[in-house]
Amino acid sequence: MCALVAKRTGAGNVKLVGLDRDADRLKMAEKFGVQTVNCQSDNGWRAEVEGADLVIDASGSAQAIRECFDVVSRAGRLVPIGIACSKMEIPWNIALNKETTVSFSYSSKAANWDMALSILANLEFPADKLVSHTLSLDDWQEGFRITWAGEG
């Protein structure tokens, strides 16, 4: 969704970086016209994304966030939206030298929901293609398992 919002709001070159376990998600993004990079199987992945003006981390992974500082451009922006479950060290020397702007976001305003719904309503193919599983509310534990396993 971050990649779609970036594309729909005027970003020129949008690339989504993921791991082997994200293969289904990367394929889904490609259906939406987003270029993808598998940083686990592609040793040259950094060259494909280095110098990005905007880097959004949706993983919350300490290692991924650390690498975001490496690939963001000089005077670029980093927006970590994934919830990090551990303490992490921020490479202040890199952030300082690159003059990186870091903007955190945890919640949203009603206007953000309006924008998201508008984007979904105007996709080239039905938004229900984003849905990988349909479960009853009683199956909430399975829903969380699917999500945490990266299967949905």
N, CA and C atoms as an extended XYZ file, in Angstrom:
456
Properties=species:S:1:pos:R:3:atomname:S:1:resname:S:1:resid:I:1 pbc="F F F"
N         0.829       -1.195        0.000 N   MET     1
C         0.000        0.000        0.000 CA  MET     1
C         0.869        1.253        0.000 C   MET     1
N         1.989        1.204        0.708 N   CYS     2
C         2.889        2.375        0.704 CA  CYS     2
C         3.374        2.673       -0.700 C   CYS     2
N         3.742        1.628       -1.440 N   ALA     3
C         4.221        1.818       -2.807 CA  ALA     3
C         3.112        2.383       -3.691 C   ALA     3
N         1.889        1.894       -3.506 N   LEU     4
C         0.764        2.412       -4.297 CA  LEU     4
C         0.496        3.876       -3.994 C   LEU     4
N         0.519        4.231       -2.718 N   VAL     5
C         0.298        5.628       -2.348 CA  VAL     5
C         1.392        6.500       -2.951 C   VAL     5
N         2.634        6.035       -2.874 N   ALA     6
C         3.745        6.806       -3.445 CA  ALA     6
C         3.533        7.018       -4.942 C   ALA     6
N         3.161        5.953       -5.659 N   LYS     7
C         2.937        6.072       -7.101 CA  LYS     7
C         1.776        7.020       -7.398 C   LYS     7
N         0.690        6.876       -6.652 N   ARG     8
C        -0.517        7.661       -6.917 CA  ARG     8
C        -0.371        9.127       -6.534 C   ARG     8
N         0.626        9.426       -5.700 N   THR     9
C         0.814       10.824       -5.292 CA  THR     9
C         2.006       11.467       -5.999 C   THR     9
N         2.482       10.831       -7.078 N   GLY    10
C         3.455       11.487       -7.929 CA  GLY    10
C         4.891       11.023       -7.845 C   GLY    10
N         5.206       10.023       -7.051 N   ALA    11
C         6.589        9.535       -6.997 CA  ALA    11
C         6.962        8.955       -8.359 C   ALA    11
N         8.151        9.253       -8.813 N   GLY    12
C         8.558        8.824      -10.143 CA  GLY    12
C         8.993        7.381      -10.228 C   GLY    12
N         9.973        6.990       -9.457 N   ASN    13
C        10.554        5.659       -9.538 CA  ASN    13
C        10.343        4.960       -8.207 C   ASN    13
N         9.335        4.104       -8.139 N   VAL    14
C         8.986        3.426       -6.890 CA  VAL    14
C         9.474        1.989       -6.966 C   VAL    14
N        10.228        1.576       -5.951 N   LYS    15
C        10.699        0.196       -5.868 CA  LYS    15
C        10.385       -0.347       -4.491 C   LYS    15
N         9.911       -1.569       -4.463 N   LEU    16
C         9.566       -2.242       -3.222 CA  LEU    16
C        10.616       -3.318       -2.962 C   LEU    16
N        11.247       -3.261       -1.796 N   VAL    17
C        12.300       -4.212       -1.439 CA  VAL    17
C        11.740       -5.198       -0.434 C   VAL    17
N        11.992       -6.479       -0.665 N   GLY    18
C        11.509       -7.511        0.243 CA  GLY    18
C        12.483       -8.669        0.323 C   GLY    18
N        12.062       -9.674        1.068 N   LEU    19
C        12.862      -10.880        1.296 CA  LEU    19
C        12.258      -12.060        0.543 C   LEU    19
N        12.939      -13.201        0.580 N   ASP    20
C        12.404      -14.416       -0.046 CA  ASP    20
C        10.994      -14.719        0.466 C   ASP    20
N        10.776      -14.554        1.752 N   ARG    21
C         9.466      -14.878        2.335 CA  ARG    21
C         8.366      -13.920        1.870 C   ARG    21
N         8.760      -12.822        1.233 N   ASP    22
C         7.797      -11.849        0.717 CA  ASP    22
C         7.460      -12.080       -0.749 C   ASP    22
N         7.835      -13.218       -1.303 N   ALA    23
C         7.680      -13.468       -2.743 CA  ALA    23
C         6.251      -13.213       -3.221 C   ALA    23
N         5.258      -13.702       -2.492 N   ASP    24
C         3.866      -13.492       -2.905 CA  ASP    24
C         3.494      -12.010       -2.859 C   ASP    24
N         3.969      -11.309       -1.855 N   ARG    25
C         3.686       -9.879       -1.738 CA  ARG    25
C         4.366       -9.090       -2.854 C   ARG    25
N         5.592       -9.484       -3.203 N   LEU    26
C         6.306       -8.811       -4.280 CA  LEU    26
C         5.584       -9.038       -5.612 C   LEU    26
N         5.107      -10.260       -5.837 N   LYS    27
C         4.350      -10.544       -7.064 CA  LYS    27
C         3.081       -9.697       -7.111 C   LYS    27
N         2.419       -9.541       -5.977 N   MET    28
C         1.212       -8.717       -5.904 CA  MET    28
C         1.539       -7.278       -6.278 C   MET    28
N         2.627       -6.755       -5.743 N   ALA    29
C         3.032       -5.372       -6.042 CA  ALA    29
C         3.299       -5.201       -7.531 C   ALA    29
N         3.914       -6.210       -8.137 N   GLU    30
C         4.204       -6.137       -9.569 CA  GLU    30
C         2.918       -6.051      -10.387 C   GLU    30
N         1.858       -6.703       -9.932 N   LYS    31
C         0.560       -6.616      -10.616 CA  LYS    31
C         0.025       -5.186      -10.595 C   LYS    31
N         0.435       -4.417       -9.596 N   PHE    32
C         0.026       -3.025       -9.486 CA  PHE    32
C         1.003       -2.093      -10.201 C   PHE    32
N         2.000       -2.662      -10.884 N   GLY    33
C         2.947       -1.850      -11.626 CA  GLY    33
C         4.106       -1.331      -10.808 C   GLY    33
N         4.368       -1.927       -9.654 N   VAL    34
C         5.473       -1.517       -8.801 CA  VAL    34
C         6.683       -2.417       -9.081 C   VAL    34
N         7.833       -1.810       -9.297 N   GLN    35
C         9.059       -2.579       -9.469 CA  GLN    35
C         9.449       -3.153       -8.112 C   GLN    35
N         9.930       -4.391       -8.108 N   THR    36
C        10.312       -5.030       -6.850 CA  THR    36
C        11.754       -5.506       -6.898 C   THR    36
N        12.340       -5.610       -5.715 N   VAL    37
C        13.714       -6.062       -5.557 CA  VAL    37
C        13.739       -7.025       -4.373 C   VAL    37
N        14.288       -8.217       -4.584 N   ASN    38
C        14.454       -9.167       -3.499 CA  ASN    38
C        15.875       -9.030       -2.981 C   ASN    38
N        16.018       -8.442       -1.795 N   CYS    39
C        17.363       -8.164       -1.281 CA  CYS    39
C        18.043       -9.413       -0.738 C   CYS    39
N        17.308      -10.517       -0.634 N   GLN    40
C        17.927      -11.753       -0.168 CA  GLN    40
C        18.573      -12.519       -1.317 C   GLN    40
N        17.939      -12.504       -2.473 N   SER    41
C        18.462      -13.289       -3.590 CA  SER    41
C        19.191      -12.444       -4.632 C   SER    41
N        19.133      -11.116       -4.496 N   ASP    42
C        19.791      -10.219       -5.446 CA  ASP    42
C        20.929       -9.493       -4.740 C   ASP    42
N        22.160       -9.933       -4.993 N   ASN    43
C        23.316       -9.331       -4.318 CA  ASN    43
C        23.533       -7.878       -4.704 C   ASN    43
N        23.000       -7.456       -5.847 N   GLY    44
C        23.182       -6.086       -6.292 CA  GLY    44
C        22.008       -5.184       -5.966 C   GLY    44
N        21.202       -5.583       -4.998 N   TRP    45
C        19.962       -4.842       -4.701 CA  TRP    45
C        20.224       -3.405       -4.278 C   TRP    45
N        21.293       -3.166       -3.557 N   ARG    46
C        21.574       -1.796       -3.088 CA  ARG    46
C        21.752       -0.836       -4.256 C   ARG    46
N        22.425       -1.284       -5.301 N   ALA    47
C        22.649       -0.420       -6.459 CA  ALA    47
C        21.328       -0.036       -7.119 C   ALA    47
N        20.326       -0.902       -6.998 N   GLU    48
C        19.016       -0.635       -7.605 CA  GLU    48
C        18.212        0.409       -6.838 C   GLU    48
N        18.490        0.560       -5.542 N   VAL    49
C        17.673        1.479       -4.727 CA  VAL    49
C        18.474        2.623       -4.111 C   VAL    49
N        19.792        2.570       -4.212 N   GLU    50
C        20.625        3.599       -3.585 CA  GLU    50
C        20.327        4.981       -4.160 C   GLU    50
N        20.298        5.959       -3.283 N   GLY    51
C        20.038        7.328       -3.715 CA  GLY    51
C        18.566        7.675       -3.754 C   GLY    51
N        17.733        6.898       -3.089 N   ALA    52
C        16.286        7.156       -3.072 CA  ALA    52
C        15.997        8.438       -2.303 C   ALA    52
N        15.135        9.275       -2.872 N   ASP    53
C        14.754       10.515       -2.203 CA  ASP    53
C        13.861       10.259       -0.994 C   ASP    53
N        13.077        9.206       -1.067 N   LEU    54
C        12.178        8.846        0.032 CA  LEU    54
C        12.274        7.351        0.252 C   LEU    54
N        12.506        6.951        1.497 N   VAL    55
C        12.549        5.544        1.861 CA  VAL    55
C        11.515        5.334        2.961 C   VAL    55
N        10.607        4.404        2.728 N   ILE    56
C         9.584        4.066        3.727 CA  ILE    56
C         9.873        2.655        4.197 C   ILE    56
N        10.039        2.481        5.503 N   ASP    57
C        10.224        1.139        6.045 CA  ASP    57
C         8.930        0.706        6.697 C   ASP    57
N         8.339       -0.368        6.172 N   ALA    58
C         7.102       -0.902        6.738 CA  ALA    58
C         7.355       -2.198        7.502 C   ALA    58
N         8.623       -2.607        7.598 N   SER    59
C         8.933       -3.889        8.231 CA  SER    59
C         9.094       -3.797        9.741 C   SER    59
N         9.662       -2.704       10.205 N   GLY    60
C         9.966       -2.596       11.625 CA  GLY    60
C        11.229       -3.328       12.017 C   GLY    60
N        11.916       -3.894       11.061 N   SER    61
C        13.146       -4.644       11.319 CA  SER    61
C        14.290       -3.678       11.590 C   SER    61
N        15.016       -3.918       12.679 N   ALA    62
C        16.153       -3.059       13.023 CA  ALA    62
C        17.188       -3.061       11.896 C   ALA    62
N        17.456       -4.222       11.306 N   GLN    63
C        18.433       -4.309       10.220 CA  GLN    63
C        17.945       -3.534        8.996 C   GLN    63
N        16.668       -3.672        8.654 N   ALA    64
C        16.139       -2.965        7.481 CA  ALA    64
C        16.187       -1.457        7.690 C   ALA    64
N        15.805       -1.004        8.879 N   ILE    65
C        15.830        0.435        9.148 CA  ILE    65
C        17.261        0.958        9.076 C   ILE    65
N        18.203        0.197        9.591 N   ARG    66
C        19.614        0.580        9.518 CA  ARG    66
C        20.041        0.724        8.064 C   ARG    66
N        19.622       -0.193        7.213 N   GLU    67
C        19.999       -0.148        5.803 CA  GLU    67
C        19.308        1.003        5.071 C   GLU    67
N        18.148        1.419        5.562 N   CYS    68
C        17.458        2.568        4.963 CA  CYS    68
C        18.345        3.811        5.013 C   CYS    68
N        19.055        3.982        6.113 N   PHE    69
C        19.961        5.133        6.235 CA  PHE    69
C        21.075        5.069        5.196 C   PHE    69
N        21.495        3.854        4.837 N   ASP    70
C        22.555        3.701        3.836 CA  ASP    70
C        22.073        4.062        2.433 C   ASP    70
N        20.837        3.718        2.087 N   VAL    71
C        20.382        3.879        0.701 CA  VAL    71
C        19.671        5.201        0.429 C   VAL    71
N        19.228        5.901        1.470 N   VAL    72
C        18.542        7.175        1.243 CA  VAL    72
C        19.527        8.199        0.682 C   VAL    72
N        19.026        9.079       -0.179 N   SER    73
C        19.887       10.082       -0.808 CA  SER    73
C        20.292       11.168        0.183 C   SER    73
N        21.236       11.986       -0.220 N   ARG    74
C        21.601       13.164        0.559 CA  ARG    74
C        20.383       14.084        0.602 C   ARG    74
N        20.051       14.576        1.781 N   ALA    75
C        18.867       15.409        2.019 CA  ALA    75
C        17.574       14.650        1.733 C   ALA    75
N        17.651       13.316        1.746 N   GLY    76
C        16.472       12.487        1.525 CA  GLY    76
C        15.658       12.310        2.796 C   GLY    76
N        14.528       11.633        2.640 N   ARG    77
C        13.625       11.423        3.775 CA  ARG    77
C        13.466        9.941        4.058 C   ARG    77
N        13.399        9.614        5.338 N   LEU    78
C        13.147        8.264        5.807 CA  LEU    78
C        11.892        8.303        6.660 C   LEU    78
N        10.929        7.441        6.320 N   VAL    79
C         9.692        7.366        7.083 CA  VAL    79
C         9.516        5.921        7.560 C   VAL    79
N         9.887        5.654        8.814 N   PRO    80
C         9.671        4.311        9.352 CA  PRO    80
C         8.243        4.198        9.885 C   PRO    80
N         7.445        3.305        9.268 N   ILE    81
C         6.073        3.119        9.735 CA  ILE    81
C         5.857        1.733       10.328 C   ILE    81
N         6.812        0.828       10.078 N   GLY    82
C         6.714       -0.495       10.684 CA  GLY    82
C         6.995       -0.386       12.179 C   GLY    82
N         6.308       -1.182       12.945 N   ILE    83
C         6.470       -1.125       14.397 CA  ILE    83
C         7.663       -1.986       14.789 C   ILE    83
N         8.699       -1.332       15.270 N   ALA    84
C         9.917       -2.031       15.686 CA  ALA    84
C         9.683       -2.665       17.048 C   ALA    84
N        10.038       -3.921       17.148 N   CYS    85
C         9.816       -4.642       18.395 CA  CYS    85
C        11.079       -4.753       19.231 C   CYS    85
N        12.080       -3.995       18.869 N   SER    86
C        13.320       -4.058       19.637 CA  SER    86
C        13.983       -2.690       19.631 C   SER    86
N        14.933       -2.555       20.541 N   LYS    87
C        15.737       -1.340       20.536 CA  LYS    87
C        16.672       -1.417       19.345 C   LYS    87
N        17.023       -0.255       18.821 N   MET    88
C        17.956       -0.252       17.703 CA  MET    88
C        18.854        0.958       17.780 C   MET    88
N        20.015        0.811       17.208 N   GLU    89
C        20.948        1.923       17.142 CA  GLU    89
C        20.719        2.662       15.828 C   GLU    89
N        20.653        3.962       15.913 N   ILE    90
C        20.493        4.804       14.735 CA  ILE    90
C        21.877        5.314       14.340 C   ILE    90
N        22.271        5.169       13.080 N   PRO    91
C        23.591        5.642       12.639 CA  PRO    91
C        23.584        7.163       12.481 C   PRO    91
N        23.692        7.856       13.597 N   TRP    92
C        23.590        9.319       13.582 CA  TRP    92
C        24.607        9.964       12.665 C   TRP    92
N        25.819        9.389       12.586 N   ASN    93
C        26.848        9.986       11.725 CA  ASN    93
C        26.412        9.978       10.258 C   ASN    93
N        25.777        8.897        9.813 N   ILE    94
C        25.288        8.831        8.432 CA  ILE    94
C        24.130        9.794        8.243 C   ILE    94
N        23.184        9.787        9.193 N   ALA    95
C        22.027       10.680        9.105 CA  ALA    95
C        22.464       12.141        9.096 C   ALA    95
N        23.427       12.478        9.926 N   LEU    96
C        23.933       13.843        9.992 CA  LEU    96
C        24.641       14.231        8.696 C   LEU    96
N        25.537       13.381        8.233 N   ASN    97
C        26.289       13.694        7.010 CA  ASN    97
C        25.392       13.789        5.779 C   ASN    97
N        24.342       12.984        5.738 N   LYS    98
C        23.433       13.016        4.594 CA  LYS    98
C        22.304       14.037        4.778 C   LYS    98
N        22.210       14.609        5.973 N   GLU    99
C        21.122       15.534        6.289 CA  GLU    99
C        19.765       14.864        6.069 C   GLU    99
N        19.653       13.646        6.577 N   THR   100
C        18.439       12.852        6.424 CA  THR   100
C        17.331       13.385        7.330 C   THR   100
N        16.167       13.538        6.756 N   THR   101
C        14.994       13.893        7.544 CA  THR   101
C        14.260       12.599        7.884 C   THR   101
N        14.011       12.376        9.168 N   VAL   102
C        13.286       11.191        9.608 CA  VAL   102
C        11.943       11.657       10.159 C   VAL   102
N        10.877       11.123        9.601 N   SER   103
C         9.523       11.467       10.042 CA  SER   103
C         8.828       10.201       10.510 C   SER   103
N         8.408       10.201       11.737 N   PHE   104
C         7.723        9.040       12.281 CA  PHE   104
C         6.220        9.199       12.136 C   PHE   104
N         5.548        8.078       11.998 N   SER   105
C         4.096        8.102       11.889 CA  SER   105
C         3.552        6.849       12.557 C   SER   105
N         2.580        7.014       13.405 N   TYR   106
C         1.997        5.845       14.070 CA  TYR   106
C         0.506        5.735       13.815 C   TYR   106
N        -0.146        6.835       13.657 N   SER   107
C        -1.584        6.823       13.470 CA  SER   107
C        -1.927        7.681       12.261 C   SER   107
N        -3.184        7.943       12.074 N   SER   108
C        -3.571        8.730       10.908 CA  SER   108
C        -4.808        9.560       11.208 C   SER   108
N        -5.054       10.494       10.313 N   LYS   109
C        -6.224       11.362       10.413 CA  LYS   109
C        -7.297       10.817        9.473 C   LYS   109
N        -8.524       11.300        9.638 N   ALA   110
C        -9.616       10.878        8.766 CA  ALA   110
C        -9.296       11.169        7.308 C   ALA   110
N        -8.600       12.274        7.047 N   ALA   111
C        -8.250       12.626        5.670 CA  ALA   111
C        -7.355       11.571        5.029 C   ALA   111
N        -6.517       10.902        5.830 N   ASN   112
C        -5.667        9.845        5.299 CA  ASN   112
C        -6.509        8.657        4.818 C   ASN   112
N        -7.540        8.343        5.572 N   TRP   113
C        -8.441        7.251        5.182 CA  TRP   113
C        -9.173        7.607        3.901 C   TRP   113
N        -9.591        8.864        3.773 N   ASP   114
C       -10.260        9.311        2.551 CA  ASP   114
C        -9.341        9.129        1.344 C   ASP   114
N        -8.060        9.502        1.505 N   MET   115
C        -7.100        9.358        0.410 CA  MET   115
C        -6.912        7.873        0.069 C   MET   115
N        -6.756        7.040        1.089 N   ALA   116
C        -6.551        5.608        0.858 CA  ALA   116
C        -7.741        4.991        0.126 C   ALA   116
N        -8.943        5.336        0.542 N   LEU   117
C       -10.139        4.795       -0.117 CA  LEU   117
C       -10.244        5.295       -1.548 C   LEU   117
N        -9.853        6.526       -1.780 N   SER   118
C        -9.869        7.086       -3.137 CA  SER   118
C        -8.875        6.339       -4.033 C   SER   118
N        -7.700        6.047       -3.506 N   ILE   119
C        -6.693        5.307       -4.267 CA  ILE   119
C        -7.224        3.916       -4.609 C   ILE   119
N        -7.804        3.245       -3.625 N   LEU   120
C        -8.351        1.902       -3.866 CA  LEU   120
C        -9.468        1.938       -4.903 C   LEU   120
N       -10.294        2.974       -4.852 N   ALA   121
C       -11.430        3.079       -5.779 CA  ALA   121
C       -10.974        3.319       -7.210 C   ALA   121
N        -9.776        3.849       -7.388 N   ASN   122
C        -9.307        4.210       -8.725 CA  ASN   122
C        -8.204        3.306       -9.264 C   ASN   122
N        -8.051        2.125       -8.710 N   LEU   123
C        -7.049        1.192       -9.221 CA  LEU   123
C        -7.503        0.629      -10.573 C   LEU   123
N        -6.536        0.196      -11.380 N   GLU   124
C        -6.857       -0.358      -12.689 CA  GLU   124
C        -7.574       -1.701      -12.597 C   GLU   124
N        -7.434       -2.369      -11.488 N   PHE   125
C        -8.178       -3.616      -11.314 CA  PHE   125
C        -8.748       -3.642       -9.906 C   PHE   125
N        -9.718       -4.496       -9.648 N   PRO   126
C       -10.445       -4.466       -8.372 CA  PRO   126
C        -9.548       -4.599       -7.140 C   PRO   126
N        -9.847       -3.791       -6.127 N   ALA   127
C        -9.064       -3.795       -4.890 CA  ALA   127
C        -9.151       -5.130       -4.169 C   ALA   127
N       -10.195       -5.917       -4.461 N   ASP   128
C       -10.295       -7.205       -3.774 CA  ASP   128
C        -9.142       -8.136       -4.155 C   ASP   128
N        -8.374       -7.769       -5.183 N   LYS   129
C        -7.179       -8.541       -5.539 CA  LYS   129
C        -6.109       -8.430       -4.460 C   LYS   129
N        -6.244       -7.447       -3.571 N   LEU   130
C        -5.304       -7.299       -2.465 CA  LEU   130
C        -5.568       -8.314       -1.354 C   LEU   130
N        -6.741       -8.923       -1.369 N   VAL   131
C        -7.149       -9.835       -0.304 CA  VAL   131
C        -6.628      -11.236       -0.604 C   VAL   131
N        -5.825      -11.773        0.312 N   SER   132
C        -5.273      -13.112        0.103 CA  SER   132
C        -6.093      -14.191        0.804 C   SER   132
N        -6.739      -13.846        1.891 N   HIS   133
C        -7.520      -14.802        2.660 CA  HIS   133
C        -8.780      -14.116        3.187 C   HIS   133
N        -9.842      -14.873        3.299 N   THR   134
C       -11.058      -14.382        3.946 CA  THR   134
C       -11.370      -15.345        5.083 C   THR   134
N       -11.414      -14.818        6.292 N   LEU   135
C       -11.624      -15.648        7.478 CA  LEU   135
C       -12.765      -15.089        8.306 C   LEU   135
N       -13.366      -15.959        9.094 N   SER   136
C       -14.390      -15.482       10.024 CA  SER   136
C       -13.692      -14.855       11.224 C   SER   136
N       -14.419      -14.055       11.958 N   LEU   137
C       -13.859      -13.409       13.141 CA  LEU   137
C       -13.386      -14.449       14.155 C   LEU   137
N       -14.045      -15.602       14.185 N   ASP   138
C       -13.631      -16.676       15.094 CA  ASP   138
C       -12.243      -17.216       14.752 C   ASP   138
N       -11.805      -17.002       13.516 N   ASP   139
C       -10.497      -17.487       13.072 CA  ASP   139
C        -9.414      -16.406       13.167 C   ASP   139
N        -9.591      -15.488       14.111 N   TRP   140
C        -8.654      -14.373       14.237 CA  TRP   140
C        -7.225      -14.846       14.482 C   TRP   140
N        -7.053      -15.933       15.233 N   GLN   141
C        -5.689      -16.414       15.502 CA  GLN   141
C        -5.011      -16.871       14.209 C   GLN   141
N        -5.771      -17.516       13.336 N   GLU   142
C        -5.224      -17.946       12.051 CA  GLU   142
C        -4.864      -16.723       11.204 C   GLU   142
N        -5.675      -15.688       11.261 N   GLY   143
C        -5.379      -14.449       10.541 CA  GLY   143
C        -4.059      -13.836       10.980 C   GLY   143
N        -3.839      -13.806       12.291 N   PHE   144
C        -2.570      -13.271       12.791 CA  PHE   144
C        -1.410      -14.182       12.404 C   PHE   144
N        -1.619      -15.505       12.445 N   ARG   145
C        -0.566      -16.429       12.049 CA  ARG   145
C        -0.172      -16.199       10.583 C   ARG   145
N        -1.168      -16.069        9.723 N   ILE   146
C        -0.930      -15.827        8.297 CA  ILE   146
C        -0.134      -14.540        8.112 C   ILE   146
N        -0.545      -13.505        8.823 N   THR   147
C         0.127      -12.207        8.703 CA  THR   147
C         1.575      -12.307        9.172 C   THR   147
N         1.792      -12.854       10.355 N   TRP   148
C         3.151      -12.941       10.898 CA  TRP   148
C         4.050      -13.833       10.057 C   TRP   148
N         3.459      -14.841        9.405 N   ALA   149
C         4.252      -15.733        8.557 CA  ALA   149
C         4.529      -15.119        7.185 C   ALA   149
N         3.921      -13.968        6.917 N   GLY   150
C         4.113      -13.315        5.625 CA  GLY   150
C         3.385      -14.023        4.501 C   GLY   150
N         2.323      -14.754        4.849 N   GLU   151
C         1.582      -15.541        3.861 CA  GLU   151
C         0.365      -14.785        3.332 C   GLU   151
N         0.177      -13.575        3.727 N   GLY   152
C        -1.031      -12.847        3.294 CA  GLY   152
C        -0.759      -11.387        3.112 C   GLY   152
